[in-house]
Amino acid sequence: MDTDTFERFGIREEQKFPFLEKSQRDANRRRPGDKDYGPKTLYLSPHFLKNLTSGQVIFLNIQQCLL
């Protein structure tokens, strides 16, 4: 694969999952570097959750129980 393909893939992933980069927050909406930031949790916006399939929701619920 060429460099252009990797760049396009990275851009597409950033657009699909913006909470993994610049706007990353923990479950209590704290940013990295804030006091009491929980690196094992992740805030997912209601808009993102609304667009998940039922299988993805079940997967996230299972992951939440494992914490």
Buried (B, 14 or more C-beta within 10 A) or exposed (E): EEEEEEEEEEEEEEEEEEEEEEEBBBEEEBEEEEEEBBEEBBBBEEEEEEEEEEEEEEEBEEEEEEE
